[in-house]
Amino acid sequence: MSPLLYYALSALGGYITLSIFFLRRPRLLHTPHAPVFCPRLVAHRGGSGELLENTMEAMRNAMTQRADLLELDCHLTRDGVVVVSHDKNLSRQSGLNKDVSSLDFEELPLYKEELEVYFSPGHFAHGSDRHMVSLEDMFQRFPQVPMSVEIKEKDEELIYKIADLVRRFDRNDITIWASEKSSIMKKCKAANPEMPLSFTISRGFWVLLLYYLGVLPFIQIPEKFLFCFLPTIINRTYFPFSCSGLNKLAAVVLKWIIMRKSLIQHLQERGVQVVFWCLNEESDFEVAFSLGATGVITDYPTALRRYLDNQDPWPQPPKSEFLSSVSLPEK
């Protein structure tokens, strides 16, 4: 063996040893983020499988199931009101083919009487409350409830209005910036750097690359939350591609890449809370928690609460005692 090859192999062996050592003991290099709350039960769009998505009635139902976090999407109306709505265009939600931004808040239509649950094809939600709500009203009604606010459009006015609302209601620690795009997240961070960040798609793949290269234990991580699809739901309840073959391929590849318990445990040790979404079946709850995930985002908060109580039962507080901690709307 040549001396050069000998030193190269020795260096590689030392690097691999150090990488594995610090992957398992990250606190020797990094001070972990101190979590303000632990989101085990996260209500997707307020629990869109049980009641109409993003309505106060759905949020109230999620609170009765002791949801730890409400997952929301926001858009801006023509008169500058931040409205809680998943879609930019209102066609799917209300039947009106107009964008949220083209209407004043008071002109927003009612939701349809029933809406298909996106992550449970063939299942429909109904509810007596069909009104769209503003983010300000949400903050007023649920002042102590953590929320994740996803920004889908690069709209600086929307971002700064949300940042100002969070400051006004003193929610910096319990309101999470969420976006799929790093360019949008950069603007969110600039608007209110005190709010915790979640991973964007590109940042998530960057972490995976660093993990497989063995570099992750030596890199700083500013994000505090990783919201990630459970790969096993692809091609079963979630179909990201129109081609079934691509869905099957994505499910296999992402399952192999993402479902690594050592990766999830490393992130958790560093204070990054890993939450899988959107999980609507008990078998998926089992998989997510067996991997060490902090929690689950679901359209069915009642089902997840039942599962959690069966796994780790603890007495539910009297309804009046529990609901006294939040300001709930009247039906």
Buried (B, 14 or more C-beta within 10 A) or exposed (E): EEEEEEEEEEEEEEEEEEBEEBBEEBEEEBEBBEBEBEBBBBBBBBBBBBBBBBBBBBBBBBBBBBBBBBBBBBBBBEEEBBBBBBBBBBEBBBEBEBBBBEBEBEEBBBBBEEBBBBBBEEBEBEBEBBBBBBBBBBBEBBBEBBBBBBBBBEBEEBBBBBBEBBBEBEBBBBBBBBBBBEEBBEBBBEBBEEBBBBBBEEBBEBBBEBBEEBEBBBEEBEBBBBBBBBBBBBBEBBBEEEEEEBBEBBBEEBEEBBBBEEBBBBBBBBBBBBBBBBBBBBEBBEBBBEBBBBBBBBBBBBBBBBBBBEEEEEEEEEEEEEBEEBEBBEE
